[in-house]
Amino acid sequence: MSDNETYPYTLEIIPPKADGGSYQWAIRKHGKMAQRSDRNHHSEAKARENGMAQIEKLLAGVGDR
């Protein structure tokens, strides 16, 4: 998915702060923090996959506040 397909949401992948740490994701709506991952992801790909699934839910209207 490109940014146009996820508008107004963008996904930011947050790298681990230490070697062997976990990746996180953050979803922004119009640049403001909307959601942050509550789980640790062992790879960037897993964090991206989980974050995109969350954006898809938001775009479908599930969990949007």
Helices and strands as residue ranges (DSSP letters): H 3-6, E 9-14, E 24-29, E 32-36, H 44-59
